[in-house]
Amino acid sequence: MRGGSPPGRRVRAGALVVGAGLLLGGVFVGANVCSADGPPPLWTAEDLDTEVADSDNGWSLVVTANDVEIPEPLRALIEASDHEAEQFWADADQQAEALRAFLATGTARDASERFDLARSRPEFVDVCPLGDPCLVVEWRDLHRVAVLRAIGLATAGDAADASLLLRDLIRMDVAHLDSARGAFSFLVARANLQEALTQADRLALRLGQRERSAATSAALTELAQVVRAVDIEAINLQRVVITEYLFHVRALERLEGGDAELLDRVDSPRAIGWAFDRGQTLHSLNERFEARYQAAAAHDTAAALGASEDSPKQQFMWWLRNPVGKLYLDATIIDSDWKIDANLEELGRTQTRLLARPVLAQL
């Protein structure tokens, strides 16, 4: 026989290849079918229990559906956080008529009424059900209407009511930050507080250039007390970490059950039994959230939200074991470009600048 290998050797070599393939396939499938024992959960829903009576809590009055659409010129007036205060009031006075017209609309009046009911209650605590954003964005819209009301009151010469409105907004925003159930709720609370402090700073500059009535001075005293009580460094994210953890634990149960929405999110096939190990995924989730909880205790906001974590997809041959679980873990890591720590520093700078305004510093 010329060239090649003897038939017996070729058969033996082929058998070795097939055997190796079957062995590798068995290892691959076995690595994903033989689920590791799942560890006990780090926390339960009882760790988030909030003892506040519904009748005392203004939260449910503002996280409801609304049809508020703020005109772009007025929205730009609110959102320009770097807007020089002197120029801001020139623009606000110029738009005073348009602002009054907007605040007189039915949707704006309804938003104002609900806000007034909420601010009259002693508590403002996020009590959203787990995994439910609870229309937090709707509160963001009402918050902007309240800020526009404060601007309108100031341009109309009612500085006392403008000061008291901002006092209540800041009180509510701080309470929201302290009770936020989840990262999204926390980020909305931070944005709202920045908005309220910025507007209070603008008001303080405006009033520093004018004579003030006794009612305005008294209202400013109350505003100053609330602003001084804001402690940016004491913000505790541990509640946020626990909420996020419980949400992800429940999501893993849905993923194991073949939830189509979650499978689409991690770009995975419908039949995932061979590719998803809930025990191993929960073990990794526990490790990540233990580190996040410690970061929250150390006031490292970005790390507490998971911004500094490595993706499990960076592991060598990550797809060999539990690929769907690792894809889900990868989806829990936030975009580090959020720069949340820088945003909190901005809150501190705005607070310091506000308290240094002569109209408040002398109170």
Summary of the structure (lengths in Angstrom):
residues: 363
radius of gyration: 27.8
end to end distance: 106.8
largest distance: 114.2
contacts: 1103
relative contact order: 0.11
helix: 70%
strand: 1%
